[in-house]
């Protein structure tokens, strides 16, 4: 039996999920490339923010630890 769920955060669908997303055909190759570049840039920005938050937290933790001695 085929599993109809698209993942843990979705609902069951009676139709199998197609491998090719038809909505992608509505864009030109240039638009698709631009969407991929935008997605890549957004992911790098998100990673940068998360790394910055971790480094800031670590520096605050180190400063608090050094200040308590």
Phi and psi in radians as a Rosetta constraint file:
Dihedral C 1 N 2 CA 2 C 2 CIRCULARHARMONIC -1.434 0.35
Dihedral N 2 CA 2 C 2 N 3 CIRCULARHARMONIC 2.384 0.35
Dihedral C 2 N 3 CA 3 C 3 CIRCULARHARMONIC -1.371 0.35
Dihedral N 3 CA 3 C 3 N 4 CIRCULARHARMONIC 2.163 0.35
Dihedral C 3 N 4 CA 4 C 4 CIRCULARHARMONIC -1.618 0.35
Dihedral N 4 CA 4 C 4 N 5 CIRCULARHARMONIC -0.065 0.35
Dihedral C 4 N 5 CA 5 C 5 CIRCULARHARMONIC -1.399 0.35
Dihedral N 5 CA 5 C 5 N 6 CIRCULARHARMONIC 2.497 0.35
Dihedral C 5 N 6 CA 6 C 6 CIRCULARHARMONIC -1.589 0.35
Dihedral N 6 CA 6 C 6 N 7 CIRCULARHARMONIC -0.012 0.35
Dihedral C 6 N 7 CA 7 C 7 CIRCULARHARMONIC 2.626 0.35
Dihedral N 7 CA 7 C 7 N 8 CIRCULARHARMONIC 3.120 0.35
Dihedral C 7 N 8 CA 8 C 8 CIRCULARHARMONIC -1.237 0.35
Dihedral N 8 CA 8 C 8 N 9 CIRCULARHARMONIC -0.330 0.35
Dihedral C 8 N 9 CA 9 C 9 CIRCULARHARMONIC -1.941 0.35
Dihedral N 9 CA 9 C 9 N 10 CIRCULARHARMONIC 0.463 0.35
Dihedral C 9 N 10 CA 10 C 10 CIRCULARHARMONIC -2.214 0.35
Dihedral N 10 CA 10 C 10 N 11 CIRCULARHARMONIC 3.133 0.35
Dihedral C 10 N 11 CA 11 C 11 CIRCULARHARMONIC -1.878 0.35
Dihedral N 11 CA 11 C 11 N 12 CIRCULARHARMONIC 2.797 0.35
Dihedral C 11 N 12 CA 12 C 12 CIRCULARHARMONIC -1.248 0.35
Dihedral N 12 CA 12 C 12 N 13 CIRCULARHARMONIC 2.457 0.35
Dihedral C 12 N 13 CA 13 C 13 CIRCULARHARMONIC -2.149 0.35
Dihedral N 13 CA 13 C 13 N 14 CIRCULARHARMONIC 2.390 0.35
Dihedral C 13 N 14 CA 14 C 14 CIRCULARHARMONIC -1.217 0.35
Dihedral N 14 CA 14 C 14 N 15 CIRCULARHARMONIC -0.404 0.35
Dihedral C 14 N 15 CA 15 C 15 CIRCULARHARMONIC -1.647 0.35
Dihedral N 15 CA 15 C 15 N 16 CIRCULARHARMONIC 2.420 0.35
Dihedral C 15 N 16 CA 16 C 16 CIRCULARHARMONIC -1.158 0.35
Dihedral N 16 CA 16 C 16 N 17 CIRCULARHARMONIC 2.542 0.35
Dihedral C 16 N 17 CA 17 C 17 CIRCULARHARMONIC -1.316 0.35
Dihedral N 17 CA 17 C 17 N 18 CIRCULARHARMONIC 2.155 0.35
Dihedral C 17 N 18 CA 18 C 18 CIRCULARHARMONIC -1.225 0.35
Dihedral N 18 CA 18 C 18 N 19 CIRCULARHARMONIC 2.616 0.35
Dihedral C 18 N 19 CA 19 C 19 CIRCULARHARMONIC -1.308 0.35
Dihedral N 19 CA 19 C 19 N 20 CIRCULARHARMONIC -0.599 0.35
Dihedral C 19 N 20 CA 20 C 20 CIRCULARHARMONIC -1.695 0.35
Dihedral N 20 CA 20 C 20 N 21 CIRCULARHARMONIC 2.210 0.35
Dihedral C 20 N 21 CA 21 C 21 CIRCULARHARMONIC -1.468 0.35
Dihedral N 21 CA 21 C 21 N 22 CIRCULARHARMONIC 1.965 0.35
Dihedral C 21 N 22 CA 22 C 22 CIRCULARHARMONIC -1.128 0.35
Dihedral N 22 CA 22 C 22 N 23 CIRCULARHARMONIC -0.487 0.35
Dihedral C 22 N 23 CA 23 C 23 CIRCULARHARMONIC -1.144 0.35
Dihedral N 23 CA 23 C 23 N 24 CIRCULARHARMONIC -0.365 0.35
Dihedral C 23 N 24 CA 24 C 24 CIRCULARHARMONIC -1.179 0.35
Dihedral N 24 CA 24 C 24 N 25 CIRCULARHARMONIC -0.429 0.35
Dihedral C 24 N 25 CA 25 C 25 CIRCULARHARMONIC -1.223 0.35
Dihedral N 25 CA 25 C 25 N 26 CIRCULARHARMONIC -0.263 0.35
Dihedral C 25 N 26 CA 26 C 26 CIRCULARHARMONIC -1.398 0.35
Dihedral N 26 CA 26 C 26 N 27 CIRCULARHARMONIC -0.084 0.35
Dihedral C 26 N 27 CA 27 C 27 CIRCULARHARMONIC -1.936 0.35
Dihedral N 27 CA 27 C 27 N 28 CIRCULARHARMONIC 2.635 0.35
Dihedral C 27 N 28 CA 28 C 28 CIRCULARHARMONIC -1.348 0.35
Dihedral N 28 CA 28 C 28 N 29 CIRCULARHARMONIC 2.812 0.35
Dihedral C 28 N 29 CA 29 C 29 CIRCULARHARMONIC -0.985 0.35
Dihedral N 29 CA 29 C 29 N 30 CIRCULARHARMONIC -0.616 0.35
Dihedral C 29 N 30 CA 30 C 30 CIRCULARHARMONIC -1.151 0.35
Dihedral N 30 CA 30 C 30 N 31 CIRCULARHARMONIC -0.718 0.35
Dihedral C 30 N 31 CA 31 C 31 CIRCULARHARMONIC -1.160 0.35
Dihedral N 31 CA 31 C 31 N 32 CIRCULARHARMONIC -0.698 0.35
Dihedral C 31 N 32 CA 32 C 32 CIRCULARHARMONIC -1.109 0.35
Dihedral N 32 CA 32 C 32 N 33 CIRCULARHARMONIC -0.743 0.35
Dihedral C 32 N 33 CA 33 C 33 CIRCULARHARMONIC -1.076 0.35
Dihedral N 33 CA 33 C 33 N 34 CIRCULARHARMONIC -0.704 0.35
Dihedral C 33 N 34 CA 34 C 34 CIRCULARHARMONIC -1.128 0.35
Dihedral N 34 CA 34 C 34 N 35 CIRCULARHARMONIC -0.707 0.35
Dihedral C 34 N 35 CA 35 C 35 CIRCULARHARMONIC -1.106 0.35
Dihedral N 35 CA 35 C 35 N 36 CIRCULARHARMONIC -0.703 0.35
Dihedral C 35 N 36 CA 36 C 36 CIRCULARHARMONIC -1.141 0.35
Dihedral N 36 CA 36 C 36 N 37 CIRCULARHARMONIC -0.741 0.35
Dihedral C 36 N 37 CA 37 C 37 CIRCULARHARMONIC -1.131 0.35
Dihedral N 37 CA 37 C 37 N 38 CIRCULARHARMONIC -0.729 0.35
Dihedral C 37 N 38 CA 38 C 38 CIRCULARHARMONIC -1.088 0.35
Dihedral N 38 CA 38 C 38 N 39 CIRCULARHARMONIC -0.736 0.35
Dihedral C 38 N 39 CA 39 C 39 CIRCULARHARMONIC -1.105 0.35
Dihedral N 39 CA 39 C 39 N 40 CIRCULARHARMONIC -0.764 0.35
Dihedral C 39 N 40 CA 40 C 40 CIRCULARHARMONIC -1.078 0.35
Dihedral N 40 CA 40 C 40 N 41 CIRCULARHARMONIC -0.777 0.35
Dihedral C 40 N 41 CA 41 C 41 CIRCULARHARMONIC -1.113 0.35
Dihedral N 41 CA 41 C 41 N 42 CIRCULARHARMONIC -0.713 0.35
Dihedral C 41 N 42 CA 42 C 42 CIRCULARHARMONIC -1.145 0.35
Dihedral N 42 CA 42 C 42 N 43 CIRCULARHARMONIC -0.699 0.35
Dihedral C 42 N 43 CA 43 C 43 CIRCULARHARMONIC -1.130 0.35
Dihedral N 43 CA 43 C 43 N 44 CIRCULARHARMONIC -0.730 0.35
Dihedral C 43 N 44 CA 44 C 44 CIRCULARHARMONIC -1.132 0.35
Dihedral N 44 CA 44 C 44 N 45 CIRCULARHARMONIC -0.680 0.35
Dihedral C 44 N 45 CA 45 C 45 CIRCULARHARMONIC -1.111 0.35
Dihedral N 45 CA 45 C 45 N 46 CIRCULARHARMONIC -0.773 0.35
Dihedral C 45 N 46 CA 46 C 46 CIRCULARHARMONIC -1.100 0.35
Dihedral N 46 CA 46 C 46 N 47 CIRCULARHARMONIC -0.730 0.35
Dihedral C 46 N 47 CA 47 C 47 CIRCULARHARMONIC -1.100 0.35
Dihedral N 47 CA 47 C 47 N 48 CIRCULARHARMONIC -0.738 0.35
Dihedral C 47 N 48 CA 48 C 48 CIRCULARHARMONIC -1.070 0.35
Dihedral N 48 CA 48 C 48 N 49 CIRCULARHARMONIC -0.724 0.35
Dihedral C 48 N 49 CA 49 C 49 CIRCULARHARMONIC -1.141 0.35
Dihedral N 49 CA 49 C 49 N 50 CIRCULARHARMONIC -0.754 0.35
Dihedral C 49 N 50 CA 50 C 50 CIRCULARHARMONIC -1.139 0.35
Dihedral N 50 CA 50 C 50 N 51 CIRCULARHARMONIC -0.737 0.35
Dihedral C 50 N 51 CA 51 C 51 CIRCULARHARMONIC -1.118 0.35
Dihedral N 51 CA 51 C 51 N 52 CIRCULARHARMONIC -0.743 0.35
Dihedral C 51 N 52 CA 52 C 52 CIRCULARHARMONIC -1.063 0.35
Dihedral N 52 CA 52 C 52 N 53 CIRCULARHARMONIC -0.714 0.35
Dihedral C 52 N 53 CA 53 C 53 CIRCULARHARMONIC -1.136 0.35
Dihedral N 53 CA 53 C 53 N 54 CIRCULARHARMONIC -0.709 0.35
Dihedral C 53 N 54 CA 54 C 54 CIRCULARHARMONIC -1.141 0.35
Dihedral N 54 CA 54 C 54 N 55 CIRCULARHARMONIC -0.770 0.35
Dihedral C 54 N 55 CA 55 C 55 CIRCULARHARMONIC -1.128 0.35
Dihedral N 55 CA 55 C 55 N 56 CIRCULARHARMONIC -0.699 0.35
Dihedral C 55 N 56 CA 56 C 56 CIRCULARHARMONIC -1.105 0.35
Dihedral N 56 CA 56 C 56 N 57 CIRCULARHARMONIC -0.775 0.35
Dihedral C 56 N 57 CA 57 C 57 CIRCULARHARMONIC -1.073 0.35
Dihedral N 57 CA 57 C 57 N 58 CIRCULARHARMONIC -0.730 0.35
Dihedral C 57 N 58 CA 58 C 58 CIRCULARHARMONIC -1.129 0.35
Dihedral N 58 CA 58 C 58 N 59 CIRCULARHARMONIC -0.718 0.35
Dihedral C 58 N 59 CA 59 C 59 CIRCULARHARMONIC -1.171 0.35
Dihedral N 59 CA 59 C 59 N 60 CIRCULARHARMONIC -0.667 0.35
Dihedral C 59 N 60 CA 60 C 60 CIRCULARHARMONIC -1.122 0.35
Dihedral N 60 CA 60 C 60 N 61 CIRCULARHARMONIC -0.742 0.35
Dihedral C 60 N 61 CA 61 C 61 CIRCULARHARMONIC -1.107 0.35
Dihedral N 61 CA 61 C 61 N 62 CIRCULARHARMONIC -0.749 0.35
Dihedral C 61 N 62 CA 62 C 62 CIRCULARHARMONIC -1.144 0.35
Dihedral N 62 CA 62 C 62 N 63 CIRCULARHARMONIC -0.761 0.35
Dihedral C 62 N 63 CA 63 C 63 CIRCULARHARMONIC -1.120 0.35
Dihedral N 63 CA 63 C 63 N 64 CIRCULARHARMONIC -0.691 0.35
Dihedral C 63 N 64 CA 64 C 64 CIRCULARHARMONIC -1.179 0.35
Dihedral N 64 CA 64 C 64 N 65 CIRCULARHARMONIC -0.682 0.35
Dihedral C 64 N 65 CA 65 C 65 CIRCULARHARMONIC -1.147 0.35
Dihedral N 65 CA 65 C 65 N 66 CIRCULARHARMONIC -0.747 0.35
Dihedral C 65 N 66 CA 66 C 66 CIRCULARHARMONIC -1.216 0.35
Dihedral N 66 CA 66 C 66 N 67 CIRCULARHARMONIC -0.600 0.35
Dihedral C 66 N 67 CA 67 C 67 CIRCULARHARMONIC -1.248 0.35
Dihedral N 67 CA 67 C 67 N 68 CIRCULARHARMONIC -0.468 0.35
Dihedral C 67 N 68 CA 68 C 68 CIRCULARHARMONIC -1.394 0.35
Dihedral N 68 CA 68 C 68 N 69 CIRCULARHARMONIC -0.202 0.35
